[in-house]
């Protein structure tokens, strides 16, 4: 098959063990992200299959219309909300998705918690510049870890918090609250109480119509001036412009994020704030995760090429 893999920022896909599965196929890899429709058509026009790295390139009806050779899309990880399923169905394009793992994202989230609370990026810069001990960090023991969403990543975060002797407080939909209570965790009485009481508050919700903008300006204004908000889920969970305004107002006192509204980011207002710690969507960008994600994506594609039954999300 003629296979195109876009958005390989680190130029690492060809160096994965999983890539050996595609031996004998005609594979083209692009290391940048483009949004211009004509450029995407030029890059994808000969492709019989696309292997998409998460949600980096949306596959729209307008784009699909101009890709007559495309037969299959194999998604790394689970879910493909960035792919127009109706258009794929209409054009007979099979869409496949694999499995994911919560561990890399949870580990990155905890790294952000530690780095922000102990001012590690600032102190690394201080040390390199010859400055010694300029900040006073904050410990985690005895403080409250708020977890908004108790799915696979949220459950790992609760265990991490308990290992650090934090009080764990959970909020979310009714199912989330029930699962947390069954696990013996404290459940907030309301969203307002949840934001008021959390010393570290971490978002772990799926982005959909019901959760977009679920974190409001009022929610953030209720947070302590010493609190940290962490978002490694999706930027759109927070209402537009709200986080920047809240950080300037000092509630919460700090924020750390791995996700932005439009990626990749070149400039962003949050990056100019001294109480914001940002990283470039690294949650799943880790060797074991990539081997798992691409291993599944390639296996699904080979099964499709061999005429074997596959789960088609576009059906």
N, C-alpha and C positions, 0 to 999 in steps of 0.2 A: 504494500500500500504506500501511497504518497502521504506522509504524515507531517504536519506542521505543529511545532510547539512554540507558542509565543511567550514573551514575558519572563524569560529565564534570566532574571536580573544578575545573578551571581555567576552565570555561565557554568553551572554545576550539574545540569541534568545529564549531560553526556558522561560525566564522571561517576554517576551513581552505579551501584551494582545492578540495580533493576534495569538499567538501560540496555544491558546485554539481551534482554527479551526482544528488542527490536532489530536484532541483527538480520540483515537481508532485506530490510525495508528501507525505503527512500525517506530519510528523516531530515527536515530542515528545522533549525532552532534559531529563534530570534532572542536577543538579549536586552531588548528595550521594549517599552510600551508606547504604542501609538494610538491615537484616537481618531485621526482623519479617516473617513470612510474609504476614500479612494486608495489610500495607502494600505489599509487592511485588506481591501479587495485584491490589490496587487500581490500582497504577501500570501493570501489564502487561496487564490483563484485556481491553483492546480491541486490543492489538497483534497484527498479523499477522506481524510480524518484530521481532526484537531484534538490535541491533548491540551486542556486548559489548566493553568496553574491557578487554582482557586477562582477568585472573582476579578482577576486583573483586567481581562478584556470582556466586556459585555458582547453577547452575540444577539444582535437585533434582527428583526424581520427584514429591515432594509439591507443589512449586510448579507443575510442568507439568500435574498433574492438574486444576488450577484455572484453566488458561489454554486454553479450548476454541478460541479464535480463532487461536492461534499456529501458524504454518505453517513458519517458518524462523528459524534463528539464524545470524547472520553474525559470526564472531569476528575481532577485529583481531589480526594476527600469527598465527603458527602454533601449533597445539596447542590442545586444549580439554579438559584434564583436569578442569576444574571443572564440566563439563556432563555430566549423567547420560545417556550415549549409549543405554543400554538403554531408558530411559524415552522418549527421543526417538524411537527406532525403533518402540516400541510405539504411540506416538501419531501417528506419521507426520510428525514434525517434521524437516525437513532441516537439517543442521548443516554449515556451511562455514567454512573457515579460509583465511587468506591467507599471505603470506610475511613474513619478518622481516628485520632487518638487525642484524649484530653490532656495528656501529661506534659507535652512541650509547652502548651499554652498556659497551663497552671504554673509550671516552673518559671516561665518568663514573668507571669503576673507577680509571683512571690519575689522574684529578683527586683522588680520595680518597687514593690513595697519596701524592701530592705534598702535599696539605693536611695529612695526618696526620704525615708524616715531618718536615715543616718547621713544624708547629704553627700553621698559618695561621689557623684560626678563633680560636684563643686570642690570637694577636698582633693580629688585626684588632680584637678586643674591647679589648685593651690600648691600642692606638693611639687608639681612640675615647674611652677613659677617661683619656687623658693619660699613659699609661705607655709607656716606650720600651724595646724590646729586653729582654724578660723570660725568654725561653726560648733554648735552644740546639738547633737542628734537627739532622737527620741526613741526609747525602747518600746518593745511590743508587749512584754509580759504584763498581764493584768488589764490591758486595754481591750477595747471592743472592736472586733472585726465584723463589719456588716457585709453580708453576702446577698446581693440582689439577683436571685435566680439560682435555684438549687439543682442544676443538672449535673452532668459528669464533671465539668470543670469546677463548678461551685462546690461539689462534694469533696473534691480534692483540696480546694482552698480551705474548707472547714477543717479537714484533717491537719493541714499545715498550721492553721491558726491554733488548734488545740496543742500541737507539738510545741508551739512557742508560748503556751500557757495563756492564750488570749481567751476572752469571752466571745463566743460566736453568736451573732444575731442574724437571723434570716428574714428576708421579705421577698414576696413575689406573688404569683397567682395562687389560687386556692390549692391546686395540686402541689405546688412548691412548698407551701406552708405545711401541708399535711405530711409530705415526705420528711421535711425537716423535723417536725414534731415527733414523728415515728422514730427518727434517728436520735432523739433525746436532745435536740438543739432548741435554743430559745427562739421563739418567733415573735417579731415585733407586733404590737397591737395595731399599728397603722403605718402607712408610708411616711407620714410626718415624724412619728416616733423613731422610725428606723434611721432617717437622716439626722435627727437630733442627737441620737445616742452613739452613733458609730464614730470611732476614732480613725479607723481605716475602713473605707467603703469601696467594695469592688463590684463592678457590673459584670454579670454573666448571663445575659439574656440573648435570645435569638432576635434578630431584627425582622419585624413584620409590621403590618398595618397597626396592630394593637400596641406595639412597643416603641414605634418611632416617636421620638420626643417625649418619652415617658418620664424622663428626668427634667424637671422644670426649674425655672429661676427660683421659685418659692422653695423647692426641695433643697437646692444648694444653699440658699440663704439661711436655712435651718441648721446647717452644719457648723461644727465648732471651728473657731479660727485656728485651732491646732490640728484639725483633721486633714486627712489625705483621701482624695478620690482617685480611684484607679479604674481605667477603662481599657480592657484588652478585648472587648467584644466587638462593638461597632460604634463609630462616632455618632451616627444618627440616633442613637438611643437618647442623646442629650439634645434638647431643643437648640436650634441654630443660634450661635452667638452667646449662649447662656454661660458656658464654662469660662470664656475669656472675661466676661463681665464679673462673674462671681470671684474669680481669682484676683482681679483688680480690687474688688471690694473686700477681699480677705476672708471670705467664707465660701468654700473651705480655704485653709491656709495654703494647701498644696494640691497639685494634681499630677498624675502620671498617666500617659496614654501610649498605646501601641497602634492606634487606629485613627484615621482622619477621613473627612467627608469625601475628598477626592485624592486618589493616590496614583502614582507616587507624588510626594510633596516636595516642592522646591522652596516655596515660601508659605508661611502660615502665621497668623497673628499670635497664636499661642507660643510659638518658638521664641518670641521676643520677651516672654515673661520669665522673671527669675524664679518664680515658684511653680514652674511647669517643667516636668521631665518627659521628654518625648523620645520614642524609638520608632524606627521605620517598619512597622508591622512584622515583627520578628516572632510572634507567638508560635507559629507552626514551622518557622524556617529553621529547621534543625535536622541533622543527618538521619536519625532514626525515623522521624516523621516523613521526610522526603522519600526514603526507601519504601515506607509503607504506602504513602499516597501514590507515588509513581508506579510502584509494583502492582497495585490494584488497577490503576488506570491502564497500564500496558497490558495486563492480563485480560482485562475486559475487552480491549481493542482487538487482541489476538483471537479471542473467542468469537467476536463478531466477524472477523475476517475469515475464520474457519467455518462460519455458518452455524456455530453452536448457539443454543438459546442464551439470551442475555436479557437482563431487566432493562427495558426501555422506558425512561422517565417521560418521554414525549408521547407515549401511547394514551 
